[in-house]
Amino acid sequence: MTTKTLSNRDAKARDALDSIVRKELAGRPVEKIIVTPRENHSGEPAFYVTVVVASEKDVPPVSEQNRLVGQMLNELEQIDDDRFPYLHFGYNYADDGKSAGINIDRRR
């Protein structure tokens, strides 16, 4: 694949993942969704999806997080993308509004 093709594929997947996360977490105070394509610990292509919420109490229970991963997998299958989405929640507790409680690798 060319760089442009990969870039378009990543953008399409980012949009799909952002959309399903916002839909599934409607009503929760989601401040930001960060979707980063990169390799996982085994060298497989993957997505790291970080959802920043207002506080620790806004992080959904594990059962809801597991359901969300299943929904993200379904969305990726719909666009013929077989990368696995790793889901992480962080919360923003700093007075200056900077995200805290998360560690984001910004490599693309």
One Martini backbone bead per residue (centre of mass of N, CA, C, O) as a GRO file, in nm:
protein
  108
    1MET     BB    1   0.099   0.034   0.017
    2THR     BB    2   0.052   0.349   0.022
    3THR     BB    3   0.065   0.630   0.204
    4LYS     BB    4  -0.211   0.738   0.112
    5THR     BB    5  -0.373   0.482   0.164
    6LEU     BB    6  -0.309   0.463   0.466
    7SER     BB    7  -0.419   0.741   0.541
    8ASN     BB    8  -0.711   0.687   0.447
    9ARG     BB    9  -0.758   0.439   0.624
   10ASP     BB   10  -0.708   0.579   0.895
   11ALA     BB   11  -0.928   0.797   0.866
   12LYS     BB   12  -1.169   0.606   0.840
   13ALA     BB   13  -1.122   0.463   1.114
   14ARG     BB   14  -1.130   0.706   1.297
   15ASP     BB   15  -1.418   0.791   1.229
   16ALA     BB   16  -1.555   0.526   1.315
   17LEU     BB   17  -1.455   0.522   1.610
   18ASP     BB   18  -1.554   0.795   1.701
   19SER     BB   19  -1.854   0.748   1.641
   20ILE     BB   20  -1.906   0.495   1.823
   21VAL     BB   21  -1.816   0.617   2.088
   22ARG     BB   22  -2.017   0.852   2.096
   23LYS     BB   23  -2.269   0.679   2.077
   24GLU     BB   24  -2.214   0.478   2.325
   25LEU     BB   25  -2.140   0.754   2.520
   26ALA     BB   26  -2.392   0.885   2.546
   27GLY     BB   27  -2.407   1.110   2.831
   28ARG     BB   28  -2.114   1.133   2.857
   29PRO     BB   29  -1.815   1.313   2.953
   30VAL     BB   30  -1.666   1.362   2.666
   31GLU     BB   31  -1.367   1.533   2.572
   32LYS     BB   32  -1.190   1.300   2.422
   33ILE     BB   33  -1.064   1.142   2.115
   34ILE     BB   34  -0.792   0.908   2.063
   35VAL     BB   35  -0.657   0.790   1.750
   36THR     BB   36  -0.393   0.537   1.721
   37PRO     BB   37  -0.187   0.416   1.487
   38ARG     BB   38  -0.025   0.098   1.568
   39GLU     BB   39   0.173  -0.115   1.713
   40ASN     BB   40   0.189  -0.372   1.901
   41HIS     BB   41   0.372  -0.584   2.105
   42SER     BB   42   0.371  -0.795   1.836
   43GLY     BB   43   0.355  -0.608   1.558
   44GLU     BB   44   0.064  -0.541   1.520
   45PRO     BB   45  -0.181  -0.387   1.387
   46ALA     BB   46  -0.336  -0.095   1.548
   47PHE     BB   47  -0.547   0.057   1.799
   48TYR     BB   48  -0.545   0.352   2.003
   49VAL     BB   49  -0.804   0.426   2.238
   50THR     BB   50  -0.863   0.744   2.384
   51VAL     BB   51  -1.071   0.836   2.661
   52VAL     BB   52  -1.171   1.148   2.772
   53VAL     BB   53  -1.280   1.232   3.090
   54ALA     BB   54  -1.369   1.424   3.355
   55SER     BB   55  -1.364   1.162   3.550
   56GLU     BB   56  -1.333   0.870   3.714
   57LYS     BB   57  -1.655   0.832   3.741
   58ASP     BB   58  -1.681   0.829   3.404
   59VAL     BB   59  -1.587   0.550   3.396
   60PRO     BB   60  -1.677   0.274   3.274
   61PRO     BB   61  -1.751  -0.026   3.304
   62VAL     BB   62  -1.616  -0.311   3.193
   63SER     BB   63  -1.864  -0.418   3.041
   64GLU     BB   64  -1.890  -0.160   2.863
   65GLN     BB   65  -1.608  -0.170   2.741
   66ASN     BB   66  -1.637  -0.446   2.603
   67ARG     BB   67  -1.874  -0.367   2.423
   68LEU     BB   68  -1.722  -0.140   2.275
   69VAL     BB   69  -1.510  -0.315   2.143
   70GLY     BB   70  -1.712  -0.476   1.977
   71GLN     BB   71  -1.820  -0.229   1.819
   72MET     BB   72  -1.548  -0.151   1.695
   73LEU     BB   73  -1.505  -0.412   1.539
   74ASN     BB   74  -1.757  -0.385   1.364
   75GLU     BB   75  -1.678  -0.120   1.226
   76LEU     BB   76  -1.415  -0.226   1.100
   77GLU     BB   77  -1.545  -0.454   0.934
   78GLN     BB   78  -1.722  -0.262   0.751
   79ILE     BB   79  -1.417  -0.144   0.637
   80ASP     BB   80  -1.198  -0.370   0.616
   81ASP     BB   81  -1.065  -0.372   0.921
   82ASP     BB   82  -0.831  -0.581   1.125
   83ARG     BB   83  -0.780  -0.402   1.354
   84PHE     BB   84  -0.717  -0.357   1.689
   85PRO     BB   85  -0.892  -0.205   1.966
   86TYR     BB   86  -0.748  -0.023   2.215
   87LEU     BB   87  -0.881   0.058   2.532
   88HIS     BB   88  -0.880   0.386   2.700
   89PHE     BB   89  -0.908   0.557   3.011
   90GLY     BB   90  -0.926   0.902   3.097
   91TYR     BB   91  -0.868   1.189   3.309
   92ASN     BB   92  -0.957   1.527   3.403
   93TYR     BB   93  -0.789   1.702   3.695
   94ALA     BB   94  -0.677   1.961   3.602
   95ASP     BB   95  -0.702   2.302   3.640
   96ASP     BB   96  -0.573   2.370   3.339
   97GLY     BB   97  -0.702   2.126   3.141
   98LYS     BB   98  -0.509   1.907   3.138
   99SER     BB   99  -0.435   1.602   3.077
  100ALA     BB  100  -0.485   1.335   3.306
  101GLY     BB  101  -0.423   0.994   3.362
  102ILE     BB  102  -0.245   0.982   3.094
  103ASN     BB  103  -0.074   0.799   2.817
  104ILE     BB  104   0.037   0.938   2.512
  105ASP     BB  105   0.112   0.822   2.196
  106ARG     BB  106   0.182   1.033   1.902
  107ARG     BB  107   0.227   0.832   1.703
  108ARG     BB  108   0.164   0.756   1.331
   0.00000   0.00000   0.00000
